[in-house]
């Protein structure tokens, strides 16, 4: 509830600009294999149009995506998008830009907190990835990155 009230008070552009500017730069520098939850802030947003579009935040998204590619991290695609205006996060326009920038490492997560949601929307994600040009999902395993053909 607090999250929704903060969103409503600050306005979409200002709120998302602040979120993208803060946390994601740190997560790319951290010692993690995967950068997750780009677009998470749109899941429960109270805006009439909660969808995060690349064209609206291109400058800051380019900086984040560049860091992911530069640091050789994996970009997570998460299907627990709820009311974000897209079946998965980040949406295809952001994934397309990541691919254009040389990003090839993506992971799939259904964020299944219930067994019935395991692999949820995987077919939709795989179809979108193939259309963009991706051929594999990246899976961290004991310090190595496995490339699983899709």
C-alpha positions in Angstrom: 0.0 0.0 0.0 2.8 2.4 0.9 4.5 1.6 -2.5 1.3 2.6 -4.3 0.9 5.9 -2.3 4.5 6.9 -3.1 4.0 6.2 -6.8 0.8 8.2 -6.9 2.4 11.3 -5.2 5.6 11.4 -7.2 4.3 10.8 -10.8 5.4 8.1 -13.1 8.3 9.7 -14.9 9.9 11.2 -11.7 9.4 8.0 -9.7 10.8 5.7 -12.3 13.7 8.0 -13.1 14.7 7.9 -9.4 14.4 4.2 -9.1 16.4 3.5 -12.2 19.1 6.0 -11.2 19.6 4.6 -7.8 19.3 0.8 -7.3 20.2 -0.6 -10.7 23.6 1.0 -11.0 24.5 -0.7 -7.7 23.2 -4.1 -8.7 25.2 -4.2 -11.8 28.4 -3.4 -9.8 27.6 -6.0 -7.2 29.0 -9.6 -7.2 25.9 -11.1 -8.7 25.5 -13.1 -11.9 22.0 -11.8 -12.7 20.6 -8.3 -12.8 16.9 -8.8 -12.0 13.7 -6.8 -11.7 14.2 -4.2 -14.3 10.6 -3.0 -14.5 9.6 -4.4 -11.2 8.4 -1.0 -10.0 5.7 -1.1 -12.7 4.1 -4.2 -11.3 1.8 -2.6 -8.7 2.0 1.0 -10.0 -1.2 3.0 -9.7 -0.7 4.9 -13.0 -3.3 4.6 -15.8 -0.4 3.3 -18.0 2.2 1.5 -15.8 4.2 0.0 -18.7 7.8 1.0 -18.8 8.8 1.8 -22.4 12.4 2.1 -23.6 11.6 5.3 -25.5 10.5 7.0 -22.3 13.6 6.2 -20.3 16.2 5.5 -23.1 19.1 7.4 -21.7 19.0 5.8 -18.3 18.1 2.4 -19.6 21.0 2.5 -22.0 23.3 3.2 -19.1 22.0 0.2 -17.2 22.0 -2.1 -20.2 25.5 -1.0 -21.1 26.7 -1.8 -17.6 25.1 -5.3 -17.8 26.9 -5.9 -21.1 30.2 -4.4 -19.9 30.2 -6.4 -16.7 29.2 -9.6 -18.5 26.1 -10.0 -16.4 22.8 -11.9 -17.2 19.6 -9.9 -17.6 16.6 -11.6 -16.0 13.3 -11.8 -17.7 10.6 -12.2 -15.1 7.0 -13.3 -15.9 5.5 -12.2 -12.6 4.5 -8.9 -14.1 1.0 -8.6 -12.6 -0.4 -5.3 -13.7 2.7 -3.9 -15.4 1.1 -3.8 -18.9 3.3 -6.5 -20.3 3.4 -10.4 -19.9 7.0 -10.2 -18.7 9.6 -7.7 -17.5 11.5 -6.1 -19.0 9.4 -5.8 -22.1 10.5 -6.6 -25.6 11.6 -3.1 -26.5 14.1 -3.1 -23.7 15.2 -6.6 -24.5 15.7 -5.6 -28.2 17.9 -2.7 -27.2 19.9 -4.9 -24.9 20.5 -7.3 -27.8 21.4 -4.4 -30.1 24.0 -3.3 -27.5 25.6 -6.8 -27.6 23.7 -8.4 -24.7 23.3 -12.1 -25.2 22.9 -13.4 -21.7 19.3 -13.6 -20.5 17.6 -15.8 -17.9 14.0 -16.8 -17.4 12.2 -16.6 -14.1 8.6 -17.2 -13.4 9.0 -16.0 -9.8 6.8 -18.9 -8.8 5.9 -18.7 -5.2 3.4 -21.5 -5.9 4.1 -24.8 -7.7 1.3 -24.1 -10.2 3.2 -21.1 -11.5 6.5 -22.9 -12.3 7.4 -22.2 -16.0 4.5 -19.7 -16.3 4.6 -17.9 -19.6 7.9 -19.5 -20.6 6.6 -20.2 -24.1 5.7 -16.5 -24.5 9.2 -15.4 -23.3 11.0 -17.9 -25.6 9.0 -16.8 -28.6 9.8 -13.1 -27.9 13.5 -13.9 -27.4 13.8 -15.9 -30.6 12.1 -13.1 -32.6 14.7 -10.6 -31.2 17.5 -13.0 -32.1 18.4 -14.7 -28.8 19.2 -18.4 -29.1 20.0 -19.4 -25.5 19.0 -18.8 -21.9 21.9 -18.3 -19.4 22.0 -20.3 -16.2 24.6 -19.7 -13.5 25.9 -23.0 -12.1 28.7 -23.1 -9.5 30.6 -20.2 -10.9 30.0 -21.1 -14.5 27.4 -19.9 -16.9 25.5 -22.6 -18.8 24.0 -21.7 -22.2 20.7 -23.5 -22.7 19.4 -23.5 -26.2 15.9 -22.3 -26.6 
